[in-house]
Structures are given as structure tokens and as C-alpha cells.
């Protein structure tokens, strides 16, 4: 599991998740995710296009990050999920907590609202 954080604008970062987000990998990236993406308190779009699998611990991680950003006045939008990951996100109704977009332009548009 790997993450990449890319600044896109003064108040916007893109986080790319690569690999599998499960119980074994959440601990590996949680501190890095919080330090690089949540601590700055900037809006965050999360690219799931290279995320092959997500388990309940991964969902918890995303919810926690979204709530932490909200507490700082920032927002998070997920985008680009592969079919298996999208199915899991829909099954747990994650879109009720975190907006989910089809692609990066749509994710940016959701933040512009």
C-alpha cells in the first residue's frame, strides 16, 4: 500500500491510494495520511483509481479523515473507484458521509459547490 499527496491549488491536495487498503495496510499509512493530507486542513480529493481492494478498516480510515478535515473547515471527495471498490463503497453507503465522484473534474466540481 502506498499513498501519494500532490498539491493542486493553495487549498487543495490530491491523495492517491495505491494497492490494497485492508487491516494489514491501514496501520502502515494512517500516520502518513494524517500528516500529509489531514493535518494541513486543506480540501482533499482522493484518487481511488489504483486502489484494488478496500476493507472495513480502510473505510474507517476514510471516514476518520473526512471528519477530521470537516472539523478544520475542509472537505474531502473520493473519485475514480474501480468496480469492486465502488461496489463496497455503495454497499456501506459511504456517500452519505463522504461525496463520491466518477472522476477528478467531477470531484473538483463538488468542492466548488
C-alpha positions, 0 to 999 in steps of 0.5 A: 500500500502506498499513498501519494499527496500532490498539491493542486491549488493553495487549498487543495491536495490530491491523495492517491491510494495505491494497492490494497487498503485492508487491516494489514495496510491501514496501520502502515499509512494512517500516520502518513495520511494524517500528516500529509493530507489531514493535518494541513486542513486543506480540501482533499480529493482522493484518487481511488483509481489504483486502489484494488481492494478496500476493507472495513478498516480502510473505510474507517480510515476514510471516514476518520479523515473526512471528519477530521478535515470537516472539523478544520473547515475542509472537505474531502471527495473520493473519485475514480473507484474501480468496480469492486471498490465502488461496489463496497463503497455503495454497499456501506453507503459511504456517500452519505458521509463522504461525496463520491465522484466518477472522476477528478473534474467531477470531484473538483466540481463538488468542492466548488459547490 
